[in-house]
Amino acid sequence: MTKALDGIKVLDFTHVQAGPACTQLLGQMGADVIKCEMPGSGDATRDWLQDVPNADSLYFTMFNGNKRSMCLNGRTAEGKEILTRMIKECDVMVENFAPFALDRMGFSWENIQKINPGMILASVKGYAAGHANESYKVYENVAQCTGGASSTTGFWDGPPTISGAALGDTNSGMHLCIGILAALQYKNKTGRGQKVAVAMQDCVLNLCRVKLRDQQRLERTGVLMEYPQTELGLPLGDTTPRGGNAGGGGQPGWTLKCKGWETDQNAYVYFTVQASAWGKICDMVNKPEWKDDPEYNTFEARRDKFFKIIEHIESISKTYEKHAFTAWAAEYDIPCGPINSMKELAHDPSLRKVGTIVEVDHPIRGKYLTIGSPIKFSESEVSVTRAPLLGEHSEEVLTGLGFSKEEIAKMVANGTTALPKK
């Protein structure tokens, strides 16, 4: 099997999470990703939340597999020459610097086009170009707030809540990866490169599409019957509210306690009261009379009894272990799933089998878990390799660019590049 992106060279000027998440996906699909890092320090996350002394952190290793690392100080004359040669040879350049940082380095989009008209320059920023806040710095939690996720997450009687999922960072990286793949296809057709840009605010808002749907419905009708506030007699206000554990897609659902919930904070399942499965739900929870009762047998009739229905189902779910209850619901073809803890996911044999959780070996920290490719192919190979040491491939990359050992030694001496510590 060959890899989908074999032959594609990526110049990776990203750091922290959004950009590295994008370039790691490209690397897993076969691209040659060269991660450029400052000599002596590298990506800031190499030192963040370290759990093994003198080893790169899991934050770094889990976002930077399938890459080569070279140290490059782009501020020196030699560094600018190296970068120019790399731009000539690469297909894609990915960066998530502060706004206008590349311009200040002397590598504006216009200059990059002169060096390589086929270059695809891909960028992650907090806000879209032309936005009033274009120059503002944005990180993960800020993006969740600016894109609408936080205002619609949590319970109606509590504060806005940040999701544990990286809706700002990794989500933006995946959007950028999609844009790069489209730009590569365009280049195949025309021979021309282009700029590809995503804004973290935009990417979060893209995941909040149904909440924007609800805002328009609320402004037009003044009601959102599927939100729990309606049954509880609480005012909705004039903006899409927080709905607790209500389903955002229009299918009512809730988290149900399962056996052991008193001591296990994850002993729950999420149960969907799907309209098309109502008859099966009635059979499952021993309420066959609800199927023909006009007070229950339509979606509209059940709306004001939602919590009464949930209370009854939960009286049963509390007697089941969560995985057993999930399997039982599956027998009735009812959408239901356990609240899986990170511990359970880390040790799930099925996730290991399908390559979603992968164990890799690192020369310093030893074995660690990382996320495999979420994209599966029938023909193309996808690989997951460890993250590189700082500057591990500096000499290899520079030699490939035509620099001699003597030139490389001089660049090491003047701080343009660095080799890995021995």
N, C-alpha and C positions, 0 to 999 in steps of 0.2 A: 504494500500500500504506500502511496505517496501522500504528502501533506498538501492541503488545499493552497497554502500560501508559500510553498517552496519557491525560492528564487526572489522573494520580496525582501528588500532590505529596509529596516526601520531604524531611524535615528531617534533615540528615546531621550528627550530632555525633560522627563517628568519626575515628580517627587510626591511623597506622601501617599495618597490613595487613588484619586480619580483618574489621573493619567496612568499610573502604573497598572491599575486594573484593566485599562484598555490595552496597553502594550503587552501585558501578560497573555491576554486572550489571543492577540495576534501571534505571539510566540508559540502558544500551544497549537495553533493551526499551521505552524510551519515557517513563519517569517523569521528572518535573522534579525533579532532585536538587539541593538547595541545601546546599552544604558550608559549615558554620559554623566559622570559624577565629579564633583570638585575633589581634587587631591586632598587627602588628609581628613576629610569629613564625610563626603558622600551624601547620599540621601539621608535627611534628618531622621527618618524612622529607623535607621540601623541601630540607633541608641534608645529608641522609645520603648518603655515598658519591658526592659530586658529581664529575662527569667533565667538566663545562663550567663555567668560572668564572661566578659570578653568575647561574646558571640553576638552575631547579628540577631536582633529581636524577631519574634514571630510576626510582628507588624510588618517588618521589611520582607522577611522570607516568604510570607504568604501572598505577597503582591508582586514579587519580582522573580519568580521562577521563569524558566525558558528564555533567559536573557544572557547576554554577555556584558560584563562591566568593564568600562574603561574610564580612567581618570582624565579629565580634560578641564583645564582652566582657559576658558574662551576669551579671557581678557588680555592674554599675552599675544604678541605678534605671532609666535609659533602656534598658539592655540587657535587663533583666527585662521591660520593657514590649514591646520588640521580640519577645522570645521568646514572650511570651504571645500576641501577634498571630499569630505564625507557627504556634503550636500550634493556634490556632483555624482556620487556613486549610489546614493540611497533613493528609494522610491517614496518614502514617507518620513516626515519629521513630525514628532508629536511633542507638544510642550504644554505645561500648565504653570508657566511663570506668572508673576504679577503682570497686569496690563502694561503693554508697551516695553517690556523688558528686552525682547529680541531687538526692537528698534534701537534701544540704547546700546546694545552690543554691536551694532552695525549690520545686523542681518534682518532688515525690514523685508516685508513680503516682496517688494519690488526688487531688492537685491537678490533674494533667494531665487526669484524667477529668472534673473539674468544668469545666475550660476547654473540652474537646472530648470528649464521650462516645464519639465514633466514632474517636478516635485509636488507632492501633496503635503500641505502644511496643516496639521490638525491641532486644534487648541481647545482647552477647557478653561472657561472663565466663570466668574460668579454670575454676571449678568451679560446679556447679549450686547453686541456692539451697537451703539446708538441709544442704549437705555440710559435713563437719567442717572442711574447708579453704576454706570459702566466701570468707573475707577475704584469701586469699593472692593475690599477684600472679603471673601466668603469662604467659610469652611462648612463641613458636613451639617452640623445642627442649624447653622444660620440658613443654609439652603433649604432645609426642611421647613423652616419658618417662612422664608420669602416665597416659596413655591406653593404654599397652602396646605401642606401635609399636617403641620403641627396644629393649625387652627381647627382641623377636622378630626383630630386623633385624641382619644381620651373619653372621659365621661362628662356629661353635661354640667355636673355640679363640681367639677374640678378644673385645674388649669390646663392649658394646651400642653400636649405631651410629645416628646421626641420619640420616634420609632427606633427600635433596636436595629432595624435593617438600614444599610447605608444608602438611603434614598438620594442623598445629595452626591456622594462620592462615587461608589461603585456603579450606581445607576447611571451617572453621567458618563463614566468610562465606557459602559456598554453602548450608550447612545453614540458616543464618539467612534467606537469600533464599527458600528453599523454605517456611519457616515464615511469612514475610511474605505470600507469594502465597496461602497457605492462609487466613491471617487476613483478607486482602482479600476472598476468596471468602465467608468467613463474614460479613463486614461487609455484603457485597452482599445476603445472605439476611436478616440480622437488624438491620442498621443499627448494630450495636454494635462497638466496638473491643475490643482486649484486649492483654495483654502477651504477647510472644513472646520466649523466652529460649533461648539455646544456651550450653552450656559446652564449652570447648575440649577438656577431658578426654573428655567424652561423644562429641564428634564424631570424635576420634581413635579411641576405642574402637569406634565404629560401623564404621570402616574395618578394624578388627582382628577382625571377627566370626568369621572362620574360625580365628583363633588361640584365641579363647575356645572355639570348637568343639573344637579339639585339646586344650585343657586338660581338658575334660570327658571326652573319649575316653581321655586318659592316666590320669585318676583312676579310670576305670571298668575299663580293660583293662591298663594298665601298659605299653602298646606304641603306637608311632606308626611303622608300617612304612614310610611314604613319606618319612620324614626320613633323610638320608644317614647319620646316626649309627648307624642300625641295621645297615647293611651294613658300616660301619667298625668295628663291635664296641664302640662307645663308649656309656657309660651315658647315658640320657635325663634322669635326675633326676626331680623331682616337679613340674616346671613346663614349659609349652610352651617348647621350646628354640629357639635360632637355627638356621636351616636353610640358611644360605649362599644359594645360588641355586636351591634346590629350589622347585618350584611349591607355592604355598599352597593351591591349590584341589583337590589330590588328583591332579592330572595331573603326572607326573614331567617335569622339564625342567631344562636347565642352559645356561650360557653356553658357547659354543664359540669357540675361536680361529679367526680368518680370516686371509687373506693380509695381511701387514704388521703383525701383532700385536706383533712385536718392538719396533717404534718408535711404533706408534699405539695408545694406551691404549683406544681405542674400536673397534678392528678385531675386533669380536666379533658374534655373533648369539645370540639366545636360541632354543633349539630344544626343542620340546615332544614328548616321547615318548608321544604320546596313544595310549591303548589301542585306540580304534576305528580308528586309522590305522596300526596295527602292520604289517599286510601291505604297505602302501604305503611305509612307512619301510624295510622289508627290501628292497624293490625299488630304492628310491632309493639306498641305501648298498651295493648289490651283495651282499646277504646273503639271497638267496631261501631258503636252507636253514633260516634261523631261523623261517620261517613255520610249518613242520610239526614243528620240533624241540620236544619236550615241555619241554626246558630253557629255552625262550625263548617259546613260543607262547601263554603265559598271563601275565596281569599279575602273579600271585603268583609264578610261576616266575622272572620277570625281576627281581624285587626285589633279590636278592642279587648281581645281575650288572649293576646300573645303571651303575656307573662303567666297567665293561668295555665296555658298549654305547656310552657317551658317548665313551670313548677312541677307539673305531673310527670313529664318526661324525666326531669332531674331526680324525682323520687325513685325512679328505676335505675338511672345511670349511677347513682351513688352506691348501688349494690354491686356494680361491675368494676373490674380493673379497666383502665381506659382503653387498652389495646383490645381487650375482649369485647368491650362495648362497640368499638369501631368495627370489628369483624362481624359482630351481630347486625349492626346497621347495614353493612355491605351486603348481607344476605337478602335484605329488602331493597337493595339498590338505592339507598339513601345517602346523600353526601354527608360524610361525617369523618372527622380525623382527630387524632390525639394531639394534645399540646406537647410537642416533643421538646425536651430540654436539650441544651448544648451537649451535655454529657451523653444522653441517649444517641444523639446524632453522631457524635464523635466515635462511638463504639457500635454503630449500626452495621451489621454484616452485609445487609443489602446495599447500603450506600458504598461500602468497600467493593462489593461485587460489580456494581455498574460504573465504578470509577468516579463517583461524585466526591467521595472522601478518599484521599490518596496519601500514603505514607512514603516520604522521601528521606534520603540520608544526606546529612550535611557534614562536611569534614571537621567542623568545630563543635557545633551544637548537638550532633548526632541525629537520630531520627525525629521527624516532626510530621504532623498532619497538615495537609493543605487541601484546598478545594480543587478538584479536578475540573475539567472543562464541562460547563453545563450544557454545551452543544455537542450532540452525538451525530456522527456521520456514518453512513453505510459503506462508503468507498474511501474516504480520506482518513488518514491516520491522525490521531491527536495524541500528543505526548505531554507529560508533566515532569519537568525536571526541577532540580533544586535551584534556589537563588544563588547568584554568584557572589564571591567575596569581593570586597572593594578593590577595583583595579585588576581583578584576576585576568582580564583579557586585554589589558592595555597594550602590552607588547605585541600580542597577536594581531590586534586591529591595526596598530600603527605600521607593523611590517606589511600587512596587506595593503596599506595605503601607499607603500613605496618608500617608507623611511628606513634608513639604515640603523644598525645597532648603535653606531656612534651618535647619530642624530637623536635617537631615542634616549640615550644616556644623558646627553646635554639637556633634553627637555625634562628629564627627571630631576636633574640638578637645578634647573631654574624654576621648577614648580609648575611647569605646563602640564605635566602628567605625573603619574605615580604607579609603581608596581605593587603588587600585594605584599603584605608583611610576611616574612618567613619565620 
